[in-house]
Amino acid sequence: MEMAFFYMLTKEQKKNLIEEVMRDLDKTKALGFLNFTGVSMKDLSQIRNLMKSSASKLRVVKKRLLKLALVKKGIDFDPEQFPDQAAALFLSSEVFDMASPMYKLIKSMKRGPEVLGIYEIEKKNFLTPAQFKVIAQLPSKETLLTQLVYILGLPIRSFMFVLEGRGKKLLN
């Protein structure tokens, strides 16, 4: 049986942790929050690997320490609003790029973490879990562009079809 030991961080360790979080915030476009209560280490590792693949990061940091780092960076957001311990996702890409793969991964898990919300740092905008779900279910940017090009080309194709039909009629 494996025993887990919990210990208090020293003041110096807390300062170092806050500095690390501040460095992570320099490369972050959005902060995501997950309630990982009851989530297995295997599932957390899968999320961590997904984050690494997009140059993002998952960290479990006490909400109070995260708040101190956010205040020092001039970011007006309070992570202590979440009732449970939350894992912080430091997203280096846009929310739209990360939402779909994250949503699919969490949905595939037996007991996946709950998305508590996403805070877009530059826009100073908080996305609720419902808004995150809507964004995650949107088609990819490439798919949307393909559909747009198809729709824009429809009138031209229709016009060409009409001209082709008239041309055949004139020849007969």
C-alpha positions as CSV (number, residue, x, y, z in Angstrom):
1,M,0.0,0.0,0.0
2,E,1.4,3.3,-1.0
3,M,1.4,6.1,1.5
4,A,1.1,9.8,0.5
5,F,2.8,12.3,2.7
6,F,1.7,15.9,2.7
7,Y,3.9,18.7,4.1
8,M,3.7,22.4,4.4
9,L,5.8,24.5,2.1
10,T,8.3,26.8,3.7
11,K,8.1,30.5,3.0
12,E,11.1,30.2,0.6
13,Q,9.4,27.4,-1.3
14,K,6.2,29.4,-1.6
15,K,8.2,32.4,-2.9
16,N,9.9,30.2,-5.5
17,L,6.6,28.7,-6.5
18,I,5.0,32.1,-7.0
19,E,8.0,33.1,-9.1
20,E,7.6,30.0,-11.3
21,V,3.9,30.7,-11.7
22,M,4.7,34.3,-12.7
23,R,7.2,33.0,-15.4
24,D,4.5,30.6,-16.6
25,L,2.0,33.5,-16.8
26,D,4.4,35.4,-19.1
27,K,3.8,32.7,-21.8
28,T,0.1,32.3,-21.1
29,K,-2.8,33.6,-23.2
30,A,-5.5,32.0,-21.0
31,L,-5.9,30.3,-17.7
32,G,-8.1,27.3,-17.4
33,F,-9.4,25.7,-14.2
34,L,-10.3,22.0,-13.7
35,N,-11.8,20.4,-10.6
36,F,-9.8,17.2,-10.5
37,T,-11.5,15.7,-7.4
38,G,-11.8,12.0,-7.9
39,V,-9.8,12.0,-11.1
40,S,-7.1,9.2,-11.5
41,M,-3.5,10.0,-11.9
42,K,-3.6,8.3,-15.3
43,D,-6.2,10.7,-16.5
44,L,-4.4,13.7,-15.1
45,S,-1.3,12.5,-16.9
46,Q,-3.2,12.3,-20.2
47,I,-4.3,15.9,-19.7
48,R,-0.8,16.9,-18.8
49,N,0.5,15.3,-22.0
50,L,-2.1,17.0,-24.1
51,M,-1.0,20.3,-22.6
52,K,2.7,19.6,-23.3
53,S,1.9,18.9,-26.9
54,S,0.6,22.4,-27.4
55,A,3.4,24.1,-25.3
56,S,0.9,24.6,-22.5
57,K,1.1,23.5,-18.9
58,L,-1.1,21.9,-16.2
59,R,-0.1,22.8,-12.6
60,V,-1.7,22.1,-9.3
61,V,-1.1,25.2,-7.2
62,K,-2.9,26.4,-4.1
63,K,-5.5,28.9,-5.1
64,R,-4.1,31.5,-2.6
65,L,-0.6,31.2,-4.1
66,L,-1.9,31.5,-7.6
67,K,-3.9,34.6,-6.6
68,L,-0.7,36.2,-5.2
69,A,1.1,35.5,-8.5
70,L,-1.9,36.9,-10.5
71,V,-1.9,40.1,-8.4
72,K,1.8,40.6,-8.8
73,K,1.3,40.3,-12.6
74,G,-1.5,42.8,-12.5
75,I,-4.1,40.3,-13.6
76,D,-7.5,40.9,-12.0
77,F,-8.9,37.4,-11.5
78,D,-9.6,35.5,-8.2
79,P,-9.1,31.8,-8.5
80,E,-10.4,31.4,-4.9
81,Q,-14.0,31.8,-6.3
82,F,-13.9,28.0,-7.0
83,P,-15.1,25.9,-4.0
84,D,-12.8,22.9,-4.6
85,Q,-9.1,22.6,-5.3
86,A,-8.5,23.5,-8.9
87,A,-5.8,22.5,-11.3
88,A,-4.6,25.5,-13.3
89,L,-4.1,25.2,-17.1
90,F,-1.6,27.7,-18.5
91,L,-2.7,27.9,-22.1
92,S,-0.1,29.3,-24.5
93,S,-2.4,29.1,-27.5
94,E,-5.9,30.6,-28.1
95,V,-8.8,29.0,-26.2
96,F,-10.3,28.0,-29.6
97,D,-7.3,25.9,-30.5
98,M,-7.2,24.0,-27.2
99,A,-10.9,23.7,-26.4
100,S,-11.8,20.9,-28.8
101,P,-9.0,18.5,-28.0
102,M,-9.4,19.1,-24.3
103,Y,-13.2,18.6,-24.4
104,K,-12.8,15.4,-26.4
105,L,-10.2,14.0,-24.0
106,I,-12.2,14.8,-20.9
107,K,-15.4,13.4,-22.5
108,S,-13.6,10.1,-23.3
109,M,-12.5,9.6,-19.6
110,K,-14.6,7.5,-17.3
111,R,-14.4,10.1,-14.5
112,G,-12.9,13.1,-16.1
113,P,-12.3,16.5,-14.4
114,E,-14.9,19.2,-14.5
115,V,-14.0,22.4,-16.4
116,L,-14.6,25.2,-14.0
117,G,-13.9,27.9,-16.5
118,I,-11.3,29.7,-18.6
119,Y,-10.0,33.2,-18.1
120,E,-8.7,34.9,-21.2
121,I,-5.9,37.2,-19.9
122,E,-5.6,39.7,-22.8
123,K,-9.4,40.1,-23.2
124,K,-10.0,40.0,-19.5
125,N,-12.9,37.7,-20.2
126,F,-14.1,34.7,-18.2
127,L,-15.7,31.8,-20.1
128,T,-18.1,29.7,-18.1
129,P,-18.1,25.9,-18.4
130,A,-21.2,26.2,-20.8
131,Q,-19.4,28.7,-23.0
132,F,-16.3,26.4,-23.0
133,K,-18.5,23.5,-24.2
134,V,-20.0,25.5,-27.0
135,I,-16.5,26.7,-28.2
136,A,-15.2,23.1,-27.9
137,Q,-18.0,21.7,-30.1
138,L,-17.4,24.2,-32.9
139,P,-15.8,22.8,-36.1
140,S,-12.1,23.5,-36.6
141,K,-10.9,26.7,-38.2
142,E,-10.0,24.8,-41.4
143,T,-13.4,23.2,-41.7
144,L,-15.1,26.6,-41.2
145,L,-12.9,28.2,-43.9
146,T,-13.6,25.3,-46.3
147,Q,-17.4,25.7,-45.8
148,L,-17.1,29.5,-46.3
149,V,-15.2,29.0,-49.6
150,Y,-17.8,26.5,-50.8
151,I,-20.7,28.8,-49.9
152,L,-18.9,31.8,-51.6
153,G,-18.4,29.7,-54.7
154,L,-22.0,28.4,-55.0
155,P,-23.3,31.5,-57.0
156,I,-20.5,31.3,-59.5
157,R,-21.1,27.5,-60.0
158,S,-24.8,28.1,-60.4
159,F,-24.2,30.9,-62.9
160,M,-21.8,28.6,-64.9
161,F,-24.4,25.8,-64.8
162,V,-27.0,28.2,-66.3
163,L,-24.6,29.4,-69.0
164,E,-23.6,25.9,-69.9
165,G,-27.3,24.9,-70.2
166,R,-28.1,27.9,-72.4
167,G,-25.1,27.2,-74.6
168,K,-26.3,23.6,-75.2
169,K,-29.8,24.9,-76.0
170,L,-28.4,27.3,-78.5
171,L,-26.4,24.6,-80.2
172,N,-29.4,22.3,-80.6
